[in-house]
Amino acid sequence: MSKTFRPWKIDEPLLLPPMVQDFVAEDHLSRFVLSVVRNDIDLAAITGSYVVERGQPPFDPVMMTALLLYSYCCGIYSSRRIAKGCRERVDFMSIVGLDPPDFRTVSEFRRRHLKALGALFTQILHLCETAGLVKLGHVALDGTKIKANASKHKAMSYERMEKRAVELEAEVARWLEVAEASDAEEDKLHGADKTGEEMPDWVADKKRRAERIRKAKAELEAEAKAAAQAKLKAAAEAQQQREAEGRKKPGRPAAPPSTTPEPKAQKNFTDPESRIMKSKDGFVQAYNAQIAVDGTAQVIVAQDVTQSTVDSSQLVPMIDATKTNLGRYPEQASADAGYCSEANLEALENRDIDGYVATGRARDAVDGKGAGDDDAPGAPNPVSGSKPQAEPKPAAAPTRVEAMRAKLKAGGHASPYRLRKQLPEPVFGQIKQARGFRQFLLRGFDKVRAEWAIVCTAHNLLKLAQGWTPSAARLQTA
């Protein structure tokens, strides 16, 4: 007796086809993303840009927004892979129906509305707050290097630029001389309709490359000049402050900063706004992506991208961005040693934030003087030959770095600083490892900032999907 199997209805027509929403389970992520996009966020900035009735009707921008956000939640960023999913995956079909857009449509929609899509970060963040996933009791900051859409081998140092530009221009000049000398022979070879002086395409390319090198060289010189002026201004302000406090800077006066670029300063020709940065994988052409993560459910409460290779200048902007996004500062904040400086610790105090910042190798005392440095003892007594006893000095108030070091040491394993690794590190792992975002698709600083905002929006959307319960307040946008 043969085994009985369930009927395989692959060739049976559907007289009453189901809704595309029935392709996935009721608790599937695609249904949640579609519901949030349709009911709970304001897309007026996107839908309001369609005002002309000429041409074929475009795809619904609400559907395209839901498709992009769901794709980013699934770790799919390429427009071709998104379009392929719309044809082959039932979860994508449940969003687009059975009318899949092609990859050019997806790419153009993202390019056209990149800024508006990045701005959705704040709306999703407010939904997370409404759902009780953001408390701002403790916020941890960190940064990570994410590879730019450019190769570091397409960069050239300032020292090499001048030499290479001269070489290319000389090579083009030699070929122009050869072309001019062989006019008569080329007339016979090419006929009367051509002059024989046409330059090969590769010669024009080298000419254009020499022009780009000259332009990059001028940009490096302008950046070096601006940096030198900024250093001079900062030094003058510091000198005025020392004079007002009656202090004097020890040692010889520093040499004025150079207005010419360092010989090894580099400029990339693919994405000139990216920078060479050191990461765990060595030196890469990258951007520095920053996040501030809330301690309740690892929701990103502030995000940005910087061209700086160091994190120290990002603590205050990220803390202020948290208040801009949610209307208030966090009660506590933690960060690693890359964010430690007297100015940053002072900024946390001024904002009434209980800070926990690793001190690392940060200097303890002001003006480069170590915490244990004392003045030299006095001259020997001419009568007894013994050195006079130094007058006891009042104990200097500890610097903020010293106070922070003592605070972390006193807290031990119970210190809130332990949250510094428990919050942003897993978020970077989820973004870079679980969802595979290890390189920006777009080029240019502004586009990269918007792309990172979309990535962080997708992360918060996933946290919202995991933390949402029917008992939470109903999400509605006024």
C-alpha positions as MATLAB code, in Angstrom:
seq = 'MSKTFRPWKIDEPLLLPPMVQDFVAEDHLSRFVLSVVRNDIDLAAITGSYVVERGQPPFDPVMMTALLLYSYCCGIYSSRRIAKGCRERVDFMSIVGLDPPDFRTVSEFRRRHLKALGALFTQILHLCETAGLVKLGHVALDGTKIKANASKHKAMSYERMEKRAVELEAEVARWLEVAEASDAEEDKLHGADKTGEEMPDWVADKKRRAERIRKAKAELEAEAKAAAQAKLKAAAEAQQQREAEGRKKPGRPAAPPSTTPEPKAQKNFTDPESRIMKSKDGFVQAYNAQIAVDGTAQVIVAQDVTQSTVDSSQLVPMIDATKTNLGRYPEQASADAGYCSEANLEALENRDIDGYVATGRARDAVDGKGAGDDDAPGAPNPVSGSKPQAEPKPAAAPTRVEAMRAKLKAGGHASPYRLRKQLPEPVFGQIKQARGFRQFLLRGFDKVRAEWAIVCTAHNLLKLAQGWTPSAARLQTA';
ca = [
       0.000    0.000    0.000;
       1.488    3.350   -1.065;
       1.822    6.329    1.228;
      -0.771    9.126    0.906;
       0.637   12.651    0.593;
      -0.931   16.083    0.837;
      -2.138   17.396   -2.529;
       0.478   19.484   -4.369;
      -1.530   22.300   -5.934;
       1.265   23.894   -7.927;
      -0.701   23.776  -11.197;
      -4.119   24.507   -9.738;
      -5.438   27.999  -10.610;
      -6.670   30.219   -7.782;
     -10.195   31.346   -8.512;
     -10.269   33.534   -5.396;
      -6.669   34.665   -4.830;
      -5.754   35.608   -1.244;
      -4.549   39.044   -0.167;
      -0.799   39.519   -0.445;
      -0.731   40.131    3.311;
      -1.692   36.459    3.721;
       1.676   35.462    2.225;
       3.284   36.022    5.660;
       2.256   35.328    9.250;
       0.299   37.892   11.221;
       3.263   38.633   13.502;
       5.807   38.938   10.668;
       8.173   41.908   10.643;
       7.023   43.005    7.178;
       3.464   43.504    8.476;
       4.758   45.552   11.400;
       6.938   47.804    9.223;
       4.098   48.329    6.752;
       1.683   49.198    9.564;
       4.065   51.715   11.133;
       4.815   53.410    7.797;
       1.134   53.593    6.784;
      -0.342   54.647   10.119;
       2.226   56.121   12.481;
       4.758   58.313   10.665;
       4.371   61.487    8.664;
       5.592   61.178    5.058;
       4.432   64.618    3.895;
       8.008   65.599    2.994;
       8.085   62.699    0.510;
       4.515   62.553   -0.780;
       4.335   66.343   -1.097;
       7.134   66.386   -3.666;
       4.904   64.718   -6.295;
       2.907   67.527   -7.879;
       3.209   67.026  -11.658;
       0.668   64.792  -13.414;
       2.700   64.305  -16.595;
       4.090   60.885  -17.430;
       3.281   57.469  -16.021;
       2.002   57.331  -12.427;
       4.913   56.618  -10.049;
       4.929   53.854   -7.454;
       3.208   54.824   -4.219;
       5.861   56.626   -2.081;
       4.404   55.079    1.092;
       4.974   51.621   -0.374;
       8.490   52.540   -1.515;
       9.346   53.903    1.948;
       8.092   50.731    3.629;
      10.061   48.642    1.133;
      13.319   50.499    1.812;
      12.954   50.420    5.597;
      12.076   46.716    5.592;
      15.035   45.968    3.308;
      17.401   47.772    5.661;
      15.915   45.840    8.596;
      16.741   42.623    6.707;
      20.305   43.750    5.944;
      19.636   44.235    2.220;
      20.942   47.561    0.917;
      21.630   47.062   -2.804;
      18.849   48.275   -5.091;
      19.328   45.209   -7.317;
      18.973   42.818   -4.387;
      15.888   44.714   -3.186;
      14.300   44.458   -6.644;
      15.169   40.748   -6.780;
      13.500   40.233   -3.406;
      10.334   41.900   -4.708;
      10.171   39.249   -7.450;
      11.196   36.180   -5.427;
      10.427   36.648   -1.706;
       6.908   36.525   -0.339;
       7.749   38.930    2.521;
       8.752   41.576   -0.038;
       5.698   40.739   -2.136;
       3.488   41.340    0.899;
       4.674   44.969    0.815;
       4.779   45.733   -2.925;
       1.862   43.502   -3.886;
       2.524   41.683   -7.136;
       3.800   44.828   -8.867;
       7.570   44.837   -8.157;
       9.606   47.972   -8.957;
      12.868   47.527  -10.845;
      16.234   48.362   -9.295;
      16.500   51.738  -11.061;
      13.201   52.814   -9.512;
      14.398   51.780   -6.046;
      17.754   53.519   -6.507;
      16.198   56.715   -7.857;
      13.622   56.862   -5.046;
      16.376   56.561   -2.437;
      18.501   59.181   -4.190;
      15.627   61.633   -4.614;
      14.325   61.366   -1.038;
      17.579   60.604    0.791;
      17.357   63.583    3.137;
      13.684   62.961    3.986;
      14.340   59.261    4.586;
      17.181   60.134    6.958;
      14.880   62.517    8.835;
      12.562   59.605    9.709;
      15.057   58.705   12.454;
      13.497   61.244   14.822;
       9.947   60.040   14.199;
      10.823   56.385   14.824;
      12.752   57.436   17.935;
       9.653   59.177   19.313;
       7.633   56.027   18.668;
      10.202   54.049   20.666;
       9.864   56.588   23.488;
       6.068   56.296   23.389;
       6.363   52.521   23.586;
       8.483   52.839   26.745;
      11.761   51.749   25.134;
      13.621   55.016   25.870;
      14.075   56.322   29.423;
      17.313   58.358   29.120;
      18.432   57.004   32.475;
      21.796   56.058   31.009;
      23.174   56.776   27.545;
      26.447   55.345   26.232;
      28.421   56.827   23.335;
      30.798   55.183   20.905;
      32.077   55.441   17.356;
      33.117   52.968   14.686;
      34.980   53.246   11.404;
      32.836   52.231    8.424;
      34.491   51.853    5.039;
      33.666   54.501    2.463;
      32.658   53.628   -1.078;
      36.226   54.294   -2.179;
      39.566   52.518   -2.225;
      42.494   53.850   -0.246;
      44.640   52.974   -3.273;
      42.828   55.708   -5.200;
      44.329   58.312   -2.855;
      47.515   60.278   -3.456;
      49.788   62.100   -1.039;
      50.488   65.829   -1.329;
      54.176   65.098   -1.939;
      53.360   62.765   -4.836;
      50.712   65.050   -6.372;
      53.124   67.664   -7.732;
      55.516   65.051   -9.148;
      52.744   63.008  -10.771;
      50.987   66.047  -12.244;
      54.245   67.174  -13.871;
      54.819   63.659  -15.249;
      51.350   63.472  -16.773;
      51.557   66.952  -18.284;
      54.995   66.180  -19.769;
      53.690   62.921  -21.254;
      50.711   64.696  -22.822;
      53.046   67.407  -24.192;
      55.287   64.779  -25.837;
      52.334   63.218  -27.561;
      51.133   66.587  -28.806;
      54.575   67.203  -30.317;
      54.504   63.808  -32.014;
      51.015   64.512  -33.387;
      52.100   67.859  -34.761;
      55.206   66.410  -36.431;
      53.261   63.634  -38.156;
      50.405   65.726  -39.621;
      51.243   64.950  -43.230;
      51.549   61.218  -42.707;
      48.271   61.077  -40.755;
      46.485   62.944  -43.577;
      47.426   60.095  -45.879;
      46.388   57.455  -43.341;
      43.109   58.970  -42.137;
      41.897   60.784  -45.229;
      40.920   64.370  -45.900;
      37.979   64.399  -43.457;
      40.344   64.216  -40.456;
      43.182   66.504  -39.542;
      45.419   63.858  -38.040;
      45.788   65.913  -34.870;
      43.107   64.110  -32.885;
      44.419   63.072  -29.508;
      43.875   59.478  -28.363;
      41.297   59.034  -25.615;
      43.904   57.913  -23.126;
      45.837   61.161  -23.678;
      42.723   63.186  -22.828;
      42.168   61.009  -19.795;
      45.674   61.703  -18.523;
      45.121   65.376  -19.139;
      41.941   65.267  -17.078;
      43.703   63.253  -14.367;
      46.434   65.884  -14.150;
      43.727   68.541  -13.738;
      42.093   66.522  -10.936;
      45.448   66.125   -9.206;
      46.020   69.888   -9.362;
      42.541   70.474   -7.935;
      43.091   67.981   -5.086;
      46.457   69.595   -4.336;
      44.805   73.038   -4.082;
      42.126   71.598   -1.741;
      44.796   70.154    0.563;
      46.574   73.513    0.663;
      43.325   75.311    1.511;
      42.552   72.801    4.286;
      46.061   73.178    5.745;
      45.759   76.968    5.724;
      42.348   76.851    7.451;
      43.679   74.412   10.079;
      46.658   76.667   10.769;
      44.404   79.684   11.243;
      42.179   77.695   13.629;
      45.225   76.618   15.690;
      46.487   80.208   15.892;
      43.070   81.408   17.045;
      42.816   78.656   19.690;
      46.346   79.405   20.946;
      45.555   83.120   21.219;
      42.373   82.413   23.200;
      44.252   80.047   25.525;
      46.966   82.677   26.068;
      44.369   85.314   26.934;
      42.757   82.936   29.434;
      46.107   82.189   31.078;
      46.916   85.885   31.336;
      43.523   86.578   32.878;
      44.130   83.843   35.461;
      47.668   85.073   36.163;
      49.283   81.885   34.853;
      52.220   81.568   32.518;
      52.812   78.767   30.056;
      56.157   77.054   30.795;
      58.815   76.433   28.176;
      59.558   78.094   24.878;
      56.737   79.511   22.781;
      55.485   77.056   20.203;
      56.372   77.554   16.568;
      53.517   78.899   14.435;
      51.572   76.153   12.632;
      52.536   75.501    9.023;
      50.155   76.680    6.315;
      51.399   74.045    3.854;
      50.090   70.456    3.952;
      52.181   67.641    5.354;
      53.957   65.706    2.586;
      51.982   62.550    3.513;
      48.580   64.299    3.647;
      46.296   62.428    1.237;
      43.280   63.138   -0.959;
      41.052   60.416   -2.412;
      39.850   60.819   -5.999;
      36.810   58.501   -5.668;
      35.304   60.031   -2.512;
      37.397   63.111   -1.633;
      35.409   63.709    1.570;
      36.340   60.337    3.100;
      39.521   59.955    5.138;
      42.211   57.360    5.803;
      41.404   55.961    9.277;
      42.909   53.281   11.457;
      40.554   50.448   12.361;
      40.850   46.906   13.663;
      41.364   45.817   10.049;
      44.249   48.235    9.497;
      44.119   51.532    7.629;
      40.964   51.981    5.552;
      39.293   54.734    3.541;
      36.370   55.401    5.853;
      34.058   57.662    7.826;
      33.634   57.734   11.613;
      30.041   56.754   12.489;
      28.785   57.864   15.923;
      25.847   56.658   18.026;
      24.395   57.307   21.483;
      22.481   54.305   22.832;
      19.838   54.344   25.574;
      20.236   51.813   28.376;
      16.623   50.564   28.428;
      16.418   48.630   25.153;
      19.550   49.574   23.167;
      17.650   52.168   21.141;
      19.831   54.702   19.305;
      18.871   58.153   20.589;
      21.409   60.173   18.567;
      23.563   59.423   15.533;
      25.888   61.194   13.145;
      28.914   60.719   10.894;
      32.153   62.674   11.120;
      35.290   62.925    8.999;
      37.459   63.123   12.122;
      39.557   60.078   12.946;
      39.189   60.711   16.708;
      36.087   60.765   18.901;
      36.955   63.487   21.416;
      35.154   66.284   19.571;
      31.918   64.272   19.263;
      30.809   63.919   22.884;
      29.149   67.323   23.231;
      27.423   67.234   19.792;
      25.998   63.764   20.502;
      24.752   64.741   23.959;
      23.158   67.893   22.536;
      21.642   65.880   19.679;
      19.969   63.650   22.283;
      18.258   66.688   23.769;
      17.323   67.951   20.300;
      15.702   64.605   19.447;
      13.930   63.945   22.769;
      13.708   67.322   24.501;
      15.895   66.518   27.507;
      19.373   65.394   28.489;
      20.081   61.893   29.840;
      20.634   61.503   33.570;
      23.870   59.550   33.067;
      26.305   59.222   30.173;
      29.286   56.937   29.634;
      32.011   56.862   27.010;
      35.419   55.322   26.443;
      38.786   57.042   26.809;
      38.616   58.480   23.297;
      36.067   61.032   24.539;
      37.981   62.089   27.669;
      39.151   65.692   28.009;
      38.808   68.484   30.541;
      36.478   70.365   28.189;
      34.194   67.352   27.672;
      33.956   66.584   31.389;
      33.196   70.245   32.070;
      30.459   70.157   29.427;
      28.813   67.183   31.168;
      28.911   69.051   34.483;
      27.357   72.156   32.924;
      24.492   70.021   31.606;
      23.934   68.307   35.001;
      24.782   64.903   33.535;
      26.366   62.265   35.742;
      29.306   61.332   33.520;
      31.384   58.149   33.459;
      34.224   58.583   30.970;
      37.317   56.386   30.941;
      40.434   58.504   31.483;
      42.988   56.309   29.736;
      46.187   58.271   29.172;
      44.563   61.684   29.548;
      46.822   64.217   31.266;
      45.940   64.905   34.857;
      47.069   68.457   35.443;
      46.873   71.743   33.616;
      49.617   73.091   31.312;
      51.184   69.648   30.836;
      52.276   69.304   34.466;
      51.810   65.861   36.009;
      49.699   65.338   39.070;
      52.762   64.607   41.219;
      55.081   67.367   39.911;
      56.356   69.797   42.515;
      58.511   72.890   42.267;
      62.256   72.399   42.570;
      63.600   72.757   46.110;
      65.199   76.035   47.180;
      68.907   76.876   47.087;
      71.186   75.441   49.849;
      71.684   77.499   53.024;
      75.124   79.236   52.734;
      75.809   78.708   56.472;
      74.708   75.166   57.179;
      74.840   73.900   53.609;
      71.473   72.218   54.085;
      68.536   72.922   51.868;
      65.821   75.058   53.391;
      62.457   73.486   53.996;
      59.999   74.426   51.253;
      56.983   76.372   52.350;
      53.959   74.090   52.450;
      51.610   74.824   49.583;
      47.882   74.435   49.723;
      46.755   71.275   47.989;
      45.661   72.042   44.464;
      42.116   71.139   43.562;
      42.055   67.938   41.486;
      41.413   68.338   37.811;
      38.272   66.870   36.296;
      40.296   64.040   34.763;
      41.760   63.166   38.179;
      38.321   63.348   39.774;
      36.875   61.102   37.055;
      39.682   58.569   37.509;
      38.991   58.446   41.256;
      35.228   58.195   40.621;
      35.582   55.189   38.327;
      38.021   53.493   40.689;
      35.720   53.993   43.672;
      32.743   52.582   41.789;
      34.515   49.331   40.938;
      32.517   46.668   39.134;
      29.246   48.243   40.260;
      30.030   51.527   38.478;
      27.548   52.524   35.738;
      30.583   52.680   33.439;
      30.121   48.944   32.898;
      27.155   49.847   30.660;
      29.544   51.470   28.203;
      30.360   48.092   26.652;
      26.902   46.608   27.129;
      25.113   49.252   25.036;
      26.876   50.557   21.911;
      29.109   47.534   21.231;
      26.186   45.094   20.683;
      24.432   47.692   18.517;
      27.480   47.980   16.251;
      27.601   44.187   16.157;
      23.969   43.962   15.088;
      24.436   46.590   12.384;
      27.790   45.439   11.013;
      27.715   41.680   11.578;
      24.075   40.574   11.785;
      22.812   42.960    9.080;
      26.065   43.199    7.134;
      26.423   46.969    6.910;
      30.207   47.304    6.618;
      30.504   49.817    3.796;
      28.566   52.872    2.707;
      26.895   52.636   -0.693;
      26.853   56.376   -1.346;
      29.681   58.871   -1.760;
      30.002   62.324   -0.275;
      29.723   63.461    3.331;
      26.093   64.645    3.206;
      24.874   61.473    1.484;
      26.790   59.262    3.893;
      25.231   61.054    6.886;
      21.735   60.449    5.489;
      22.546   56.802    4.715;
      23.768   56.227    8.284;
      20.560   57.838    9.598;
      18.494   55.312    7.598;
      20.583   52.435    8.980;
      19.995   53.671   12.538;
      16.288   54.146   11.797;
      16.060   50.509   10.714;
      17.790   49.433   13.935;
      15.290   51.366   16.064;
      12.422   49.992   13.997;
      13.571   46.464   14.830;
      13.795   47.354   18.520;
      10.282   48.803   18.298;
       9.002   45.586   16.700;
      10.621   43.458   19.422;
       9.488   45.653   22.313;
       5.966   46.498   21.189;
       3.161   45.033   23.275;
      -0.626   45.542   22.911;
      -0.674   47.178   26.333;
       1.604   49.983   25.166;
       0.058   53.288   24.249;
      -1.321   53.499   20.737;
       1.212   55.052   18.358;
      -0.292   57.953   16.503;
       1.318   60.938   14.862;
      -0.474   64.176   15.374;
];
